[in-house]
Structure formats: structure tokens, C-alpha cells
Amino acid sequence: MARQRTILSLIIVFVATFLISCGGPSVATPPPTYTTAQLEKIQEYVPEIIAVRDRAQEMQRLIQTKQWIKIGNFIHGPMGEAKLNMGYVASNLLPKEQSAARKLTKNLFDHLVKIDQAAETANSQSAFSNSQAAFADLDEFLKLLPNTIRQTEES
């Protein structure tokens, strides 16, 4: 009988320990924030992305005048640099924005490839629509940036 009480009290101790460990106070984790180093890294690349976005009219003008070689140069030059910079910025964003930023970067690349193909075949309509989509991707990407950087760049 004494042995059964010992085993029963041991089981009660284990159950009580388990219940106490599961019922502890919940610790509220603060939302993730940007470090100073991340903000500096992002700020380093954003002006170049904005400079390319601001050249959207130039790209439209090149397509309208069917200057296919200059369109190729624009895609492989400034737009290619913007895509690279978007990749650098995406790796410094918060985890929840990183996946969206990477998707937009990939979409931009896909649109650039389609513009390049349209330039090779002299297809103005395809070049124009993909150009608009590429610059829309740039705009969406810039919306993912931290508010402090967006406000700094807009002013």
C-alpha cells in the first residue's frame, strides 16, 4: 500500500509540473523592427531605384519612336541595375516584406525579358504593356519600404 501511495504521489508531481509549465504567463514579443544598419543599407540603394522609376516617360518615348537598340540599352543598363538594387534592398527588409519584395523583383525581371523580346521582334504593343507593368512593379516595390525611408525620399 505504501508503495502505491509513493507511485501515485510521483504521478501527481509530474502532472502538476507539466500543468504549471504549460500555464505560464505569455510573453508578448515586440514586433520586428529595422536596425540602423538595415535602414542605412536600404537608403543606400533606394535613390537609384527611384531614379530609374522616374525615367518611365523616357522608356515610353523610346517605344513610341521605335528606338529598339536604345530600349535594349535601357533595359540592360539602368533597369538591370534597378533590379540588382531591388535584390539588395529585399534582403534587408523585414521577413514579412521580403517574400513580396522578391516576388516583385522576379516579376520585374520577367517583364524586362519580355520587353527585350518585343524589342527584338519590333513589337511595340508588347513592349509598351510590359514596360508599364515593369514600372508598376517598381512602384509596388517602393511601397514595401519602411515609412521613414519613403518619407525621406518623397521630400
Wavefront OBJ file of the C-alpha trace (Angstrom):
o trace
v 0.000 0.000 0.000
v 2.837 2.409 0.826
v 4.411 1.697 -2.494
v 1.187 2.599 -4.361
v 0.992 5.924 -2.482
v 4.575 6.712 -3.498
v 3.853 5.991 -7.159
v 0.582 7.944 -7.009
v 2.284 10.968 -5.419
v 5.055 10.783 -8.044
v 2.469 10.815 -10.846
v 0.711 13.788 -9.248
v 4.031 15.669 -9.046
v 4.697 15.037 -12.768
v 1.188 16.117 -13.769
v 1.403 19.250 -11.613
v 4.825 20.130 -13.066
v 3.510 19.671 -16.600
v 0.431 21.810 -15.991
v 2.425 24.587 -14.353
v 4.928 24.664 -17.217
v 2.126 24.910 -19.797
v 0.182 27.604 -17.992
v 2.915 30.214 -17.513
v 2.336 33.855 -18.361
v 2.555 34.623 -22.054
v 5.435 36.833 -23.027
v 4.467 39.452 -25.565
v 7.115 39.660 -28.249
v 7.605 43.091 -29.727
v 7.026 43.396 -33.461
v 10.176 43.154 -35.546
v 11.815 46.468 -36.311
v 14.585 47.640 -38.569
v 18.087 48.029 -37.236
v 20.081 51.131 -38.031
v 22.358 49.070 -40.265
v 19.389 47.750 -42.273
v 17.968 51.254 -42.733
v 21.340 52.572 -43.890
v 21.719 49.706 -46.362
v 18.218 50.281 -47.726
v 18.780 54.028 -48.008
v 21.949 53.376 -49.971
v 20.095 51.681 -52.846
v 16.670 53.347 -52.887
v 17.666 56.599 -54.673
v 18.926 54.606 -57.657
v 15.661 52.657 -57.860
v 13.648 55.879 -57.682
v 15.835 57.482 -60.362
v 15.010 54.626 -62.746
v 11.317 54.755 -61.871
v 11.303 58.469 -62.672
v 12.564 57.660 -66.186
v 9.346 55.842 -67.150
v 8.427 58.561 -69.661
v 11.791 58.150 -71.351
v 11.125 54.446 -71.886
v 7.636 55.174 -73.270
v 9.115 57.726 -75.678
v 11.717 55.203 -76.877
v 8.988 52.642 -77.547
v 6.799 55.158 -79.374
v 9.704 56.188 -81.618
v 10.726 52.522 -82.037
v 14.317 53.009 -80.979
v 14.849 49.324 -80.251
v 18.595 49.470 -79.653
v 18.189 52.249 -77.083
v 15.377 50.283 -75.428
v 17.740 47.303 -75.113
v 20.398 49.572 -73.655
v 17.906 50.994 -71.166
v 16.757 47.522 -70.106
v 20.261 46.129 -69.696
v 21.637 49.328 -68.165
v 19.545 51.350 -65.696
v 16.686 48.834 -65.418
v 19.122 45.971 -64.825
v 20.844 47.998 -62.108
v 17.467 48.742 -60.524
v 16.692 45.012 -60.442
v 20.008 44.312 -58.716
v 19.392 47.098 -56.207
v 15.919 45.727 -55.517
v 17.541 42.407 -54.610
v 19.927 44.127 -52.210
v 17.082 46.070 -50.595
v 14.828 42.993 -50.368
v 17.395 41.126 -48.282
v 17.344 43.952 -45.720
v 13.564 44.207 -45.374
v 11.595 42.591 -42.562
v 10.768 38.915 -43.154
v 7.101 39.538 -43.979
v 8.032 42.076 -46.686
v 10.945 40.046 -48.064
v 8.813 37.481 -49.884
v 6.670 40.160 -51.550
v 9.782 42.155 -52.478
v 11.458 39.110 -54.014
v 8.308 38.312 -55.981
v 8.157 41.867 -57.339
v 11.837 41.687 -58.268
v 11.213 38.454 -60.167
v 8.168 39.985 -61.877
v 10.264 42.974 -62.915
v 12.864 40.647 -64.399
v 10.166 38.737 -66.309
v 8.789 41.992 -67.724
v 12.276 43.138 -68.732
v 12.830 39.867 -70.599
v 9.507 40.337 -72.411
v 10.397 43.937 -73.321
v 13.726 42.722 -74.674
v 11.985 40.048 -76.745
v 9.496 42.620 -78.008
v 12.371 44.903 -78.979
v 13.989 42.088 -80.958
v 10.765 41.498 -82.898
v 9.841 45.213 -83.082
v 6.550 44.564 -81.269
v 5.558 47.982 -79.914
v 2.368 46.817 -78.217
v 4.086 44.103 -76.173
v 6.985 46.393 -75.300
v 4.607 49.129 -74.174
v 2.409 46.888 -71.984
v 5.387 45.135 -70.379
v 7.082 48.472 -69.806
v 4.035 49.734 -67.929
v 3.953 46.514 -65.878
v 7.674 46.818 -65.085
v 7.286 50.345 -63.767
v 4.197 49.270 -61.807
v 6.388 46.590 -60.179
v 8.883 49.298 -59.220
v 6.109 51.377 -57.651
v 4.776 48.393 -55.690
v 8.274 47.561 -54.514
v 8.801 51.101 -53.219
v 5.569 50.799 -51.199
v 7.169 47.938 -49.217
v 9.935 50.174 -47.901
v 9.899 51.395 -44.290
v 7.848 54.572 -43.804
v 10.868 56.556 -42.656
v 12.711 55.898 -45.898
v 9.653 56.557 -48.094
v 9.027 59.893 -46.393
v 12.693 60.868 -46.749
v 12.796 60.010 -50.442
v 9.483 61.732 -51.247
v 10.536 65.047 -49.760
l 1 2 3 4 5 6 7 8 9 10 11 12 13 14 15 16 17 18 19 20 21 22 23 24 25 26 27 28 29 30 31 32 33 34 35 36 37 38 39 40 41 42 43 44 45 46 47 48 49 50 51 52 53 54 55 56 57 58 59 60 61 62 63 64 65 66 67 68 69 70 71 72 73 74 75 76 77 78 79 80 81 82 83 84 85 86 87 88 89 90 91 92 93 94 95 96 97 98 99 100 101 102 103 104 105 106 107 108 109 110 111 112 113 114 115 116 117 118 119 120 121 122 123 124 125 126 127 128 129 130 131 132 133 134 135 136 137 138 139 140 141 142 143 144 145 146 147 148 149 150 151 152 153 154 155
